[in-house]
Amino acid sequence: MRDVKHDPLLSNGSWKTWTATAKAIVIVACPDCGGLASLVDHTIFPDGTVKPAVSCPDILCRFHEEVRLVGWPLPGPVKEE
């Protein structure tokens, strides 16, 4: 299982980050290549564990693993910047 840290704007360009939009869509940057994947068809448990496993949307990347969103749940509503 890979831990993925929260970055509200995915601004630092680093991989292994996640954010949530105002419409409650969670976006994860692939821990291997940085490709962006939304978790619309996933369940996020109270401890941040995501099921089923997350697959990178980049067909050249082989990332397919369970992840845990560090800092989940967010402490308040998400505001669109």
Sequence and secondary structure as in RCSB ss.txt:
>XXXX:A:sequence
MRDVKHDPLLSNGSWKTWTATAKAIVIVACPDCGGLASLVDHTIFPDGTVKPAVSCPDILCRFHEEVRLVGWPLP
GPVKEE
>XXXX:A:secstr
 EEEEE TT TT  SSEEEE TTS EEEE TTT  EEE TT EE TTSBEES EE S TT   EE EEETT S S
S     
